Amino acid sequence: MKKITIILLILVIAISIAYAKQDHVTGYWTGTTTSGWISQEEIVTQDYKQAFIIIHNASATATMYYKIYGYAHNKATFYEEVVSETVIAVSTSETIKITNTAYSKLVILVKWVSAEGTFEISYNLKP
């Protein structure tokens, strides 16, 4: 009887681990870019329904632009433009909330028009 109880307990634990909800995932990075669109980061979102992204223009002199593409598959070359070209003023941030996403990944692109600038990007993904 004791052996059956232990086996059942192990089985319950294994099933609980297999079906446990995934917790949130966060990421942060900084960089510099110039006047051409540069793909800065790919965020794998296939296991998450919500994405919260903050893009900060850390430049003290240059206006920054960004856009976000959504892909249905991680290896796909075609995309949907989730956020079209958006301006971020000097030393300010933009907050983007994407809910009920079915995208496999999001790609953030940034650029400056006339100068080189520094940016910060952070994100939080939730199931």
Secondary structure per residue as TSV (DSSP state, phi and psi in degrees):
chain	resnum	aa	ss	phi	psi
A	1	M	-	360.0	-40.7
A	2	K	H	-63.6	-38.3
A	3	K	H	-64.6	-41.0
A	4	I	H	-65.6	-40.8
A	5	T	H	-62.1	-43.9
A	6	I	H	-64.5	-43.1
A	7	I	H	-62.5	-43.3
A	8	L	H	-63.4	-40.4
A	9	L	H	-62.5	-45.1
A	10	I	H	-62.1	-40.8
A	11	L	H	-63.7	-43.1
A	12	V	H	-63.2	-43.1
A	13	I	H	-63.6	-44.2
A	14	A	H	-62.4	-42.8
A	15	I	H	-66.1	-40.4
A	16	S	H	-61.6	-41.8
A	17	I	H	-67.1	-42.4
A	18	A	H	-64.2	-34.7
A	19	Y	T	-107.5	13.8
A	20	A	-	-66.5	143.1
A	21	K	-	-70.5	141.8
A	22	Q	-	-76.6	141.9
A	23	D	-	-82.8	-176.6
A	24	H	-	-74.3	160.1
A	25	V	E	-127.5	137.0
A	26	T	E	-124.2	159.6
A	27	G	E	-153.3	155.6
A	28	Y	E	-153.5	138.5
A	29	W	E	-157.7	161.2
A	30	T	E	-128.3	165.1
A	31	G	E	-176.1	-177.9
A	32	T	E	-129.1	154.5
A	33	T	E	-151.3	168.5
A	34	T	-	-119.3	-144.2
A	35	S	S	-81.9	-7.2
A	36	G	S	-100.2	150.8
A	37	W	-	-62.6	126.2
A	38	I	E	-121.3	126.7
A	39	S	E	-73.0	112.2
A	40	Q	E	-91.7	-34.2
A	41	E	E	-160.0	143.3
A	42	E	E	-108.8	123.9
A	43	I	E	-109.1	114.8
A	44	V	E	-76.0	117.3
A	45	T	-	-117.3	6.5
A	46	Q	T	-60.8	-25.6
A	47	D	T	-99.4	10.1
A	48	Y	-	-130.3	152.2
A	49	K	S	-105.3	-16.6
A	50	Q	E	-132.3	137.5
A	51	A	E	-126.9	129.6
A	52	F	E	-118.9	116.5
A	53	I	E	-125.4	136.5
A	54	I	E	-121.0	125.4
A	55	I	E	-114.9	124.5
A	56	H	E	-116.8	128.4
A	57	N	E	-86.6	103.0
A	58	A	-	-85.4	-1.3
A	59	S	-	-71.8	141.5
A	60	A	S	-92.0	-5.1
A	61	T	S	-133.8	-17.9
A	62	A	-	-119.8	141.5
A	63	T	-	-77.7	142.1
A	64	M	E	-114.8	152.6
A	65	Y	E	-126.8	148.7
A	66	Y	E	-144.6	162.0
A	67	K	E	-152.5	160.5
A	68	I	E	-130.2	130.5
A	69	Y	E	-106.0	144.6
A	70	G	E	-115.6	134.0
A	71	Y	E	-115.1	141.0
A	72	A	S	-79.1	-23.5
A	73	H	S	-140.4	144.0
A	74	N	T	-61.8	-26.3
A	75	K	T	-97.6	-1.0
A	76	A	-	-67.5	151.0
A	77	T	S	-105.3	-7.9
A	78	F	-	-107.1	154.4
A	79	Y	-	-149.4	169.9
A	80	E	E	-110.9	136.4
A	81	E	E	-79.5	103.7
A	82	V	E	-74.5	-43.6
A	83	V	E	-127.7	120.1
A	84	S	E	-76.6	171.4
A	85	E	E	-47.9	124.7
A	86	T	E	-131.1	142.3
A	87	V	E	-93.2	138.7
A	88	I	E	-121.1	119.9
A	89	A	-	-67.5	166.7
A	90	V	T	-54.1	132.7
A	91	S	T	54.7	34.2
A	92	T	-	-127.1	173.8
A	93	S	E	-128.9	157.9
A	94	E	E	-121.8	139.6
A	95	T	E	-111.8	129.9
A	96	I	E	-122.4	127.9
A	97	K	E	-118.8	120.8
A	98	I	E	-116.7	116.0
A	99	T	E	-112.9	155.5
A	100	N	S	52.6	42.7
A	101	T	-	-77.2	140.5
A	102	A	-	-112.0	10.8
A	103	Y	-	-72.9	144.4
A	104	S	S	-78.5	-34.5
A	105	K	E	-152.6	155.6
A	106	L	E	-116.3	139.8
A	107	V	E	-120.5	126.4
A	108	I	E	-100.7	128.3
A	109	L	E	-117.3	141.0
A	110	V	E	-134.7	158.3
A	111	K	E	-163.5	164.1
A	112	W	E	-119.8	154.1
A	113	V	S	-84.6	-45.6
A	114	S	S	-123.4	-3.0
A	115	A	S	-148.5	172.3
A	116	E	-	-90.0	143.6
A	117	G	E	-145.2	166.1
A	118	T	E	-109.4	144.1
A	119	F	E	-136.6	163.9
A	120	E	E	-131.4	139.0
A	121	I	E	-133.1	133.5
A	122	S	E	-135.1	154.6
A	123	Y	E	-148.8	160.2
A	124	N	E	-140.1	124.6
A	125	L	E	-109.2	137.3
A	126	K	E	-130.1	146.4
A	127	P	-	-66.8	360.0
